[in-house]
């Protein structure tokens, strides 16, 4: 028979929770910079070592504003952030105005057939704090490889994709869909889906070309 742990130790480790109460919320995510979003995410922010999907009706609907607070913190701490195959050349003055240290921002200009490979390799490298990719073609198997790579590389992975993929299964820990000017949480591993969409205030890139 194995060792018997005291009940207090189990509760402190958050491996069980008292009957009649909800699961303990482990707030160990990376703050998004948007209080309303952090409040509904199970980990209180972007899930660590995991893939998050941003599903969009078109480019430029606020996806960069959603990511910028975290990306700015990473680069300010001297941690590399990589953009893989962005649809537009990043507009450096706007990124600087948002607090991003350009010395730690890297852009990989990859053809569609190479973008997924480059995305995965950056995640697996262990050298990046976050990798943002715009994969045009990615099935569930490819997304699973990205999820595994984010975990093994201890990295935040963000896949920006067309919202038509919302109907398809995905191994991503978090899926956010932009629809009618609001963000809808379509999947959040380890928590309940919020019943209401989130109206998040646009950031400094709203009126500037990316």
Secondary structure, 3 states (H helix, E strand, C coil): CCCCCCHHHHHHCCCCCCCCCCCCCCCCCECCCCHHHHHHCCCCCECCCCEEEEEECCCCCCHHHHHHHHHHHHHHCCCEEEEECCCCCCCHHHHHHCCCCHHHEEEECCCHHHHHHHHHHHHHCCCEEEEEECCCCCCHHHHHHHHHHHHHCCCEEEEEEEHHHHHCCCCCCEEEEEECCEEEEEEECCCCCCCCCECCCCCCCCCCCC
